[in-house]
């Protein structure tokens, strides 16, 4: 049976213009690497069993995007061994659901203007980062988070705040990480604001590595 991934892109707050290009990129990755992709903005999709999916991807979601029943289903899915991938504004999602913040690792706080900067790759043994240079030059919004997740997550890459203007977390600024939640695997990358990101081969490989790691394939 083909491995399948569910991509959720519902927004009830800010909506990224890059979402259609992001979904297209994940579909292309699936076609190239042998996994199926279902994309939805229907919260009702999470009221049905999630067992058919190896991973769920929250792709620049924002605000409250699940029903109470959907929250229960998603938590049970991850605790039972399902994979979860959060991309960019997934950290701006479900602020009123404590479990979500714990599972993801941190919630978004603020960001400076879109600009070039540098990400320092701390862990090159993970599928999402092993192809990257030690210092990855990228253009994004360089999210700050409400709390520093280091210690509760495995940090894969961090932001070099000296490389851009307006950083607010200081010398220790995790940007990409992974963790285990129950029997499940959780991956998060703060990058992915622009449509151009999803055309970048390094970012596509980054996304692919996060998805396949979380899905256990």
N, C-alpha and C positions, 0 to 999 in steps of 0.2 A: 504494500500500500504506500502511495506517495506521501512523503512528509508534507504537512500543511501548516501554514502560518496565518494567523488572523491579524490583520492590520486595522487598527481603530484610529480614526482621524476626526472624531466629533470635537467641536469647539463650542463652548458657551461663553467664552471671553475672547481674547485676541485670536484672530485667525491668520495664520501665515499663508502668504500667497504661494509659497513653495510647495504646499501640500500635494497638488496634483503631480508635480515633477518628482516629489519624494515617493509617492505611491508607485509611479511608473518605474522608478529606479529599483524599488523592492521587487516589483513584478519581474523586471529584467534579470535581477539577481536570481530569482527563483527559477526562471526559465533556463538560465545558464548553469545553475548548480543543482537542479533536480528537486526543488521543493515548490509546492503549490502555494499560491497567495490568494486569500480572500480579503477584500477590503470593505469596510463598512463604516457608516456614521450612525448606525441604528443601535441605541443602547439596549434594545431588546435582544440583540445577538448575544448578549452576556447573560440573559435569563435562560438560555438554552445550555445544555451541556457543552463544555469546552474541551472535552476529552479528545475530539478529533484533531486538535491542534497541538503541535509540538512546542509552539511558542505563541504568545500574544505580543504584538507590538503596538505601543501607544506612540503614534507618530505626530508630534506637534499638536497633541490634544491640549485643551485649555479649559479651565473651569470645571464644573461638575458634569461628568460625562456618563455616569452610570446611575442606574436605579438602585434602590436598596437591595433588591434581589440580585442585581448584577454585581454589586459589591461582594455579596456573600459568595456568589459563584466564583468570582475571580480569586478571592482569597483562598477558597477551598482548592481551586485549581493549582495555584502556586504552591500552597502548603503540601499538596499531594504529589508534586514533582513537575508541574508545568513550568515552562520558561516564560520569562517576562523581559521585554526590551522596551526601554524608554528612550525616546529620541527628542532632544532639544526641549520644546515646551511641555513635554510630558511632566517636567518638574513644576509646571504651572497648573497642575491638575489636582482635583479632589483635595483641596486644602482642608476641608472639614471632615476628612476621613483619616483618623490617625494611623490606621494600619497602612494606608497607601504611602504615607511619608516614611514610615519605618521600612517598608518593603523597598521603596525606591532608594532610600538612603539620605535624601535631603530634598527640600522644596526650594524653588526659585525665590530669590529676593529682589534683585534688580540687575540691570545691565547698562554698560555705557553704550555709546553709539557704535553701529556696525563699523568695523575697522580691521586692518591686518594686525596680526599678533603672532605669538609663538606659544606652542604647547610643548611642554617637556615630557617626553615619553619615559615614564618611570619603570614600566614593566613591559619588556618586549617578548615575554614568553606566552602572552595571551593571543589568541587568533585575531583579535581586533586591533592589535598594535604591533605584532611581530614584523610586519612589512614596513613599518614606519621608520623614518630617521630618528635619531635621538632628540632632535629638535624639529618639530613639525610646524612649518609656517602656514598659516591659514587665515582666512577672513571670516569673522563671525561676530556675535554679540558679546561673547566672553561673560557668560552668566556668573553672577554672585549668588550664593546660597544662604539661606537663613541660618544654617549651622554648617560647620565643617564636618563632613562625614568620615574623615580619616579616623581609623580605629574601629569603625563599624563596617567598613567596606575595604575591598582590595583596590587601591588606587592604581590606575593604569597610566593616566596622564594628568598633568596639572598645567595650569595657566602660568606663564611668566608675565606677571603684571608689569615688569619693567619694559615690556615690548609693546605696550599699548597704553592708551590714556583712559583713566577712569576706573581702574580696578579697585575693588573695595574689600577684598579678603586678606590682602597682604602676601607675605612670602609663601604661605602654604595654602594653595588654591586648587584643590582637586577639581577636575573637569570631566574625567571619564573614569568609571569604576565598575566593579562587579561585586556581587555578594551572593550568599546562599540565604534563602528564606524557606524554612521548613525543609522539604525535600526538593524545592525548586531552585532554579538559577535565575538571577536578576542581573541585567546589564543596563548601564545608562551612559549615554554620551550627551554632553551639553551642546555639542556642535550640530549644525544642520539648519541654520536659519535661511540661507539663500537657495534659490533654485540651482545656482551654479555649483553649490556644494555637491549636489546629487549627480552632477556630470563629472566630478573629479574622481579619477581612478583610485587615488589613495583613500578618499572618503568612502567610496563604494566598497572597497575592500575592508575598511574599518567597520562599516555597517554590516557587511556579510559576516565578518568574524564575530561580531556581537550576537547576531541572530543565530548562527549555527552553534555557538557556544551555549547560548541559553536553551536552544532546542535540543542540545545533546546529540547533534549529528555531525 
